[in-house]
Amino acid sequence: MNSDVEAAGTAGAADAESEASGTEPVVLYNEHGTVAFITLNRPERMNTLTENVIAGVADGIDRATASRNVRSIVIRGNGPTLTAGYDLNPGGGSTRGGSHGDKHGSSEELYDSWGSPYGAPGPKPREGAWDPVRDWQFMGHNVKRFMKIWECPKPVLGQIHGWAIGGATDMILCCDLLFMASDAHIGYAPSRIYGTPTTMMWVYRLGLEHAKQFLLSGDAIDAETAHRIGLVAYVHPPDELDERVEAFARRLAHIPANQLALNKLLVNQAFENMGLRTSQLLGTFFDGVTRHTEEAYRWVEDFETKGFRQVIAERDAPHGDYGERPR
């Protein structure tokens, strides 16, 4: 990532988190001419997704959409990776796993920490109880914010370097075009335990065979494979990625904004007609189900007895990828 990125503005939620921690905003927003850059900015935490990061990305999309100068948008990350998915281990504690993170603790604590929009009155849940409707509302709130990328009338380019894992794919696969560093990887590791894709873009971007290949296995996908199967549009050397993405984004300024909006809407509508929204509803609901099986409960409990890194290593070691790939 360019070292000279400057925050010309930041989203309110990102500001709140930065004020609380005394650090930079967790999402940076800046405009360079006709291009808006939304930059995930938690490099010390692998840009993992929190409530404030997701809110910051959504706010950045809104801001870029409203800007008369902006013709295209780039989503990218500071540091060594785009994002390792949901924050699994905030503050060194235990959370929701493998790139899809749940705070270790009661469901009520989890929902409250993520600002769940569902607050219907009811009895205090008993210990260990799961409210599937509240869970669906809580994760669905994230899906709605990710889908701002899909619904934005301006082209949104996703820039993948390092890793894009689990919940990261729920976000970045909503982009219109994906650019990937030649040494980067993408994958949905929670397929192995503790998650299903909530935005469910995999099947629509890949088709039946490849979607099953990588969602049933959770295998990490290298850049060459991602390009071959049509998951990403472009692969560039890591040291050229920033420049190539920005150059493409600037080229779009030569096309009328109404043309871009109408063509994006037309393509998106075809996928909407294929049942995209229904798939997302099921994917979001099933995600909650996978986090409340006996296997899932035991997997999270292992964080306390074995340690977070060991549990993740045991998940991926049989497959030899992610953190367990051969060096």
Buried (B, 14 or more C-beta within 10 A) or exposed (E): BEEEBEBEBBBEBBBBBBEEEEEBBBBBBBBBEBBBBBBBBBBEBBBBBBBBBBBBBBBBBBBBBEBEEBBBBBBBBBBEBBBBBBBBBBEEEBBBBBBBBBBBBBBBEBBBBBEBEBEEEEEEEEEEEEBEEBBBBBBBBBBBBBBBBBBBEBBBBBBBBBBBBBBBBBBBBBBBBBBBBBEBBBBBBBBBBBBBBBBBBBBBBBEEEBBEEBBEBBBBBBBEBBBEBEBBBBBBEBEEBBEBBBEBBBEBBEEEBEEBBEEBEEEBEEBBEEBBEEBBBEBBBBBBBBBBEEEBEEBBEBBEEEEBEEBBBEBBEEBEBBBBEEE
